[in-house]
């Protein structure tokens, strides 16, 4: 006798062997740590951020949009693969989590439009990440998510360097 309720629950989890499962958790952890680091540092250096915003008016919108999209896409690609057996939950988490992460990234910019831009990008990144995570084979998925995380970290290092240069002047 086959029980459909228990079959759905058995699909929740990492759909690949050992090493890739660890990689997926490392990608999720790294993305969340980068978002936390960004939020704390941007809050700490608010006056420097305001000065950069005045000099480069596009920063106030492009940084929240870029970081929201890249971070949520990388993070929710992994979540989409992990929750492949329960896509309804994965899509709700992708949308809600994308918005929550993007608010954390965008709030230090203290501009309502930048926060909305970040929220839209975060929601899109979360939903697209879940979609890709549920469709792409795990090995390719983790390579792609890893590359997105590296791109995210590299972009953050460029912005961090600008903030630190401004701080030393």
Helices and strands as residue ranges (DSSP letters): H 4-10, H 18-44, H 46-55, H 59-82, H 87-106, G 107-109, H 112-135, H 138-168
